Amino acid sequence: MSTDTAVEDDRRRILRFALGITISVTLAMTIEWPLAFVAPIFVGLFLGPPALPLPAKAYWQLLLGIAMAFGVGVAIVYLLLPYMWVCLIAMTWLLFLTFYRAALGMNAMVVLMLLVAILMFPALGLISRPLAVEFAWGFLISTGLGLLMAALMYSWIPQLGPLEMPPKPDPLSDAEAARRAALSTLLVVPLFVFIFLTDRTSDLLVLVFVAVLSQDPDLHGGIKAGAVILLANLIGGVAALVFYQLLVAVPQWTFFVALMAITSLLFAEKIFLDPKGKIYASAFTTFLVIICSTTGSSGGEADAKFITRLLQVSAAAVYMVGGCALMTYLGWLKAKPQTQPQPQPPSEAA
């Protein structure tokens, strides 16, 4: 691929991302269907790096996989939730299977939706079964609209150069996948049992964060990943506060759309061109969640939501640190040995 083509593709990725986010946020804040803020997040996930369009059939397959994942969550609510301990045992087994399939290469989006369905739906069902079903429908509709918007943006602003698929990691053996799944499950189970038995549904986000972090290979990276996510949430939260204050100063719809477009462009440049683009991608997700949940008709104060979100992510990171430290102390985790650089022969060094 020529340099000019590569530069033009970078420009197209940035424009595609910013335009898709701006349109989806505008629609979500205008129509305000249930869980509307989820749609822009999915648009960002599919238009972000590596920015590769899926075949038309793959979009339907992914949506079907997410719908089946949500069906698992709804089934838990209606069939197992009345029997609390049976429900907890079944959830533990389903978590293990999810982590196991994730270690063997299951689609990351389906894994995330399975974790949401297994962990969040039953907790919401404790409050109200219809609430859990409403949450599932709203999430599924927003996911479908996000996939549709991403597909349209890839069609409107196509890539010029050849599509380069990212390299796949080496496959794990069944035994290694089971070991990692067991460790991830052991990290998550005590927290979700505590939340279920104490009805602390307000801490569900902490549970989901821990479940996502616990998928890190060997779990040692989970501590570092917690710090990275905390930094990303800090960046996204500060950006959301600045955005919110500007919107308060100029409370006009056209200004909101223009400000969202500018912010999306600034983040898109960092996401696609900065070596630490993954951090900015996570930060932008935080930004979207805070802004889309505070600028709607049912929104609240951005600063309060920002503090709450930071505390939740901090709690997840601290829990991961403590859990990994305990597993290391028990000998279940062993740090990877540092590889020492091999001295080169004089002929090669020259």
C-alpha positions in Angstrom: 0.0 0.0 0.0 1.4 3.4 -1.0 2.0 6.1 1.7 -0.7 8.4 0.2 -3.3 5.6 0.3 -2.4 4.8 3.9 -2.7 8.5 4.9 -6.0 8.8 3.1 -7.3 5.6 4.8 -6.4 7.1 8.2 -8.3 10.2 7.4 -11.3 8.1 6.3 -11.2 6.1 9.6 -11.2 9.3 11.6 -14.0 10.9 9.6 -16.0 7.7 9.6 -15.7 7.3 13.4 -16.5 10.9 14.2 -19.5 11.1 11.8 -20.9 7.8 13.0 -20.7 8.8 16.6 -22.2 12.2 16.0 -25.1 10.8 14.1 -25.8 8.0 16.5 -25.6 10.3 19.6 -27.9 12.8 17.9 -30.5 10.1 17.2 -30.2 8.6 20.6 -30.6 11.9 22.4 -33.5 12.9 20.1 -35.6 9.7 20.2 -34.5 8.5 23.7 -35.6 4.8 23.4 -34.7 2.6 26.4 -30.9 2.3 26.9 -30.4 4.6 23.9 -26.9 5.5 25.1 -25.8 1.9 24.3 -26.1 2.4 20.5 -23.3 5.1 20.2 -21.0 2.9 22.3 -21.5 0.0 19.9 -20.9 2.3 16.9 -17.6 3.3 18.5 -16.6 -0.3 19.1 -17.3 -1.3 15.5 -15.8 1.8 13.9 -12.8 1.9 16.2 -9.5 0.0 15.6 -8.9 -2.1 13.7 -11.8 -0.5 11.7 -12.6 -3.5 9.6 -16.1 -3.9 8.1 -17.8 -7.3 8.6 -19.5 -9.2 5.8 -23.2 -8.6 5.7 -23.9 -12.1 7.0 -21.6 -11.6 10.0 -23.7 -8.7 11.3 -26.7 -10.9 11.5 -24.8 -13.7 13.0 -23.3 -11.4 15.7 -26.8 -10.0 16.5 -28.2 -13.5 16.7 -25.4 -14.5 19.0 -26.1 -11.5 21.3 -29.8 -12.3 21.3 -29.1 -15.9 22.3 -26.8 -14.6 25.1 -29.6 -12.4 26.4 -32.0 -15.4 26.1 -29.7 -17.2 28.6 -30.0 -14.3 31.0 -33.8 -14.1 30.7 -34.0 -17.9 31.2 -32.1 -17.6 34.4 -34.4 -14.9 35.6 -37.6 -16.8 35.0 -36.5 -20.4 35.6 -33.8 -20.3 38.3 -34.0 -17.0 40.2 -36.8 -18.3 42.5 -34.3 -20.9 43.8 -31.5 -18.7 44.9 -28.8 -21.2 45.6 -29.6 -23.3 42.5 -29.4 -20.0 40.6 -26.0 -19.1 42.0 -24.6 -22.6 41.2 -25.9 -22.4 37.7 -24.5 -18.9 37.2 -21.1 -20.1 38.4 -21.1 -22.9 35.9 -22.2 -20.6 33.1 -19.5 -18.1 34.0 -16.9 -20.9 33.8 -18.2 -21.9 30.4 -18.2 -18.3 29.2 -14.6 -17.8 30.3 -13.6 -21.1 28.9 -15.0 -20.3 25.5 -13.5 -16.8 25.6 -10.0 -18.4 26.2 -10.6 -20.6 23.1 -11.3 -17.5 21.0 -15.1 -16.9 21.1 -16.1 -13.5 19.7 -15.3 -10.8 22.3 -18.6 -9.0 21.8 -20.6 -12.2 22.4 -18.5 -12.9 25.5 -19.2 -9.4 26.8 -22.9 -9.8 26.2 -22.9 -13.2 28.0 -21.2 -11.7 31.0 -23.8 -8.8 31.0 -26.7 -11.3 30.7 -25.4 -13.8 33.3 -24.4 -11.2 35.9 -26.8 -8.3 35.4 -30.1 -9.8 34.3 -30.7 -11.9 37.5 -29.7 -9.0 39.7 -32.3 -6.8 37.9 -34.7 -9.7 38.2 -34.5 -9.5 42.0 -36.0 -6.0 41.7 -38.5 -6.9 39.0 -38.7 -9.6 36.3 -40.3 -7.2 33.8 -37.4 -4.8 34.5 -34.9 -7.4 33.5 -36.8 -8.2 30.2 -37.1 -4.5 29.4 -33.4 -4.1 30.0 -32.7 -7.0 27.6 -35.0 -5.6 24.9 -33.5 -2.1 25.2 -30.0 -3.4 25.1 -30.7 -5.7 22.1 -32.4 -2.9 20.1 -29.6 -0.5 20.8 -27.1 -3.1 19.7 -28.9 -3.7 16.5 -29.1 0.0 15.7 -25.4 0.3 16.5 -24.5 -2.5 14.1 -26.7 -0.9 11.4 -25.1 2.5 11.8 -21.6 1.0 11.7 -22.5 -1.0 8.5 -23.9 2.2 6.9 -20.8 4.2 7.7 -18.5 1.5 6.3 -20.6 1.6 3.1 -20.6 5.4 2.9 -16.9 5.9 3.6 -15.1 2.7 2.4 -11.5 1.9 2.9 -9.2 2.4 -0.2 -6.4 0.1 0.7 -6.6 -3.7 1.2 -8.1 -4.9 4.5 -5.5 -6.2 6.8 -6.8 -8.6 9.5 -5.0 -8.4 12.9 -2.9 -11.5 13.7 -4.6 -14.1 15.7 -3.0 -15.2 19.0 -1.7 -18.8 19.3 -4.5 -21.2 20.3 -4.6 -22.5 23.8 -4.9 -26.1 24.8 -8.2 -27.3 26.4 -6.4 -27.8 29.7 -4.9 -24.3 29.7 -8.2 -22.7 28.7 -9.9 -24.5 31.6 -7.2 -23.4 34.0 -7.6 -19.7 33.0 -11.4 -20.0 33.1 -11.3 -21.5 36.6 -9.1 -18.7 37.9 -11.4 -16.0 36.3 -14.4 -17.7 37.8 -12.8 -17.8 41.3 -12.2 -14.1 41.1 -15.8 -13.2 40.0 -17.9 -15.6 42.1 -17.2 -14.2 45.6 -18.2 -10.7 44.4 -21.4 -11.6 42.7 -22.5 -13.9 45.6 -21.9 -10.9 47.9 -23.9 -8.6 45.7 -26.8 -11.0 45.3 -27.1 -11.9 48.9 -27.0 -8.2 50.0 -29.1 -6.9 47.2 -26.5 -4.3 46.2 -27.7 -3.9 42.7 -26.1 -0.4 42.6 -22.7 -2.1 42.4 -23.4 -4.2 39.3 -21.0 -2.1 37.3 -18.2 -3.1 39.6 -19.1 -6.7 39.0 -19.1 -6.3 35.2 -15.7 -4.5 35.3 -14.2 -7.3 37.4 -15.5 -9.9 35.0 -14.0 -8.1 32.1 -10.6 -7.6 33.8 -10.5 -11.2 35.0 -10.3 -12.4 31.3 -6.7 -11.1 31.1 -4.3 -14.0 30.3 -2.6 -15.3 33.5 -4.5 -12.6 35.5 -1.2 -10.8 36.3 -2.1 -8.3 33.6 -5.4 -7.7 35.3 -3.7 -5.5 37.9 -2.1 -3.4 35.2 -5.3 -3.4 33.2 -7.2 -2.1 36.2 -4.8 0.9 36.4 -5.2 1.5 32.7 -9.0 1.4 32.8 -8.9 3.8 35.8 -6.7 6.2 33.8 -9.0 5.9 30.8 -12.1 6.7 32.9 -10.3 9.7 34.4 -9.5 11.1 30.9 -13.1 10.4 29.7 -14.6 11.8 32.9 -12.7 15.0 32.7 -13.6 15.4 29.0 -17.3 14.8 29.9 -17.2 17.4 32.7 -15.7 20.0 30.3 -18.3 19.1 27.6 -21.1 19.3 30.2 -20.0 22.8 31.4 -19.8 24.1 27.9 -23.3 22.7 27.2 -24.6 24.4 30.3 -23.1 27.7 29.1 -24.7 27.3 25.7 -27.8 25.1 26.1 -28.7 24.8 22.4 -29.2 21.7 20.4 -27.2 22.8 17.4 -24.3 23.6 19.8 -24.6 20.2 21.3 -24.3 18.5 17.9 -21.4 20.7 16.8 -19.6 20.1 20.1 -20.1 16.3 19.9 -18.7 16.4 16.3 -15.6 18.3 17.4 -15.0 16.1 20.4 -15.4 12.9 18.4 -12.9 14.2 15.8 -10.4 15.0 18.6 -10.7 11.6 20.2 -10.7 9.8 16.8 -7.3 11.3 16.0 -5.9 10.1 19.3 -7.6 6.6 18.9 -6.2 6.0 15.4 -2.9 7.9 15.4 -1.6 7.8 18.9 0.4 4.8 20.1 -1.8 4.7 23.2 -5.0 4.7 21.2 -6.6 1.9 23.2 -6.6 4.1 26.3 -8.3 6.9 24.4 -10.8 4.5 23.0 -11.8 3.4 26.5 -11.8 7.0 27.6 -14.2 7.9 24.8 -16.5 5.1 25.9 -16.6 6.6 29.4 -17.3 10.0 27.9 -20.2 8.7 25.9 -21.8 6.9 28.8 -21.6 10.0 31.0 -22.8 12.5 28.4 -25.5 10.3 27.0 -26.9 9.6 30.5 -26.8 13.2 31.7 -28.0 15.2 28.7 -31.3 13.3 28.1 -34.6 14.2 29.7 -33.9 11.8 32.6 -30.2 12.8 33.0 -28.6 13.9 36.2 -25.5 15.9 37.2 -22.5 14.9 35.2 -20.1 15.6 38.1 -22.0 13.2 40.4 -22.1 10.5 37.8 -18.4 11.0 37.0 -17.4 10.5 40.7 -19.6 7.5 41.0 -18.1 5.9 37.9 -14.6 6.6 39.0 -15.3 5.0 42.4 -16.8 1.9 40.8 -13.9 1.4 38.5 -11.4 2.0 41.3 -13.3 -0.6 43.4 -13.0 -3.1 40.6 -9.3 -2.4 40.2 -8.7 -2.8 44.0 -10.6 -6.0 44.1 -8.5 -7.4 41.2 -5.3 -6.4 42.9 -6.4 -8.1 46.1 -7.7 -11.2 44.4 -4.5 -11.6 42.3 -2.3 -11.1 45.3 -4.2 -13.8 47.2 -4.0 -16.2 44.4 -0.3 -15.5 44.0 0.2 -16.1 47.8 -1.6 -19.4 47.5 0.6 -20.5 44.6 -2.2 -20.5 42.0 -0.6 -17.7 40.1 3.1 -17.6 39.2 4.8 -14.6 37.7 6.3 -15.1 34.3 10.1 -15.3 34.4 11.9 -12.3 33.0 13.7 -13.2 29.8 17.3 -12.0 29.9 18.8 -10.7 26.6 21.2 -13.2 25.2 24.7 -11.8 24.5 25.5 -11.7 20.8 28.8 -13.2 19.3 31.3 -10.5 18.4 30.8 -11.2 14.7 27.0 -10.6 14.9 27.3 -7.6 17.2 29.6 -6.0 14.7 
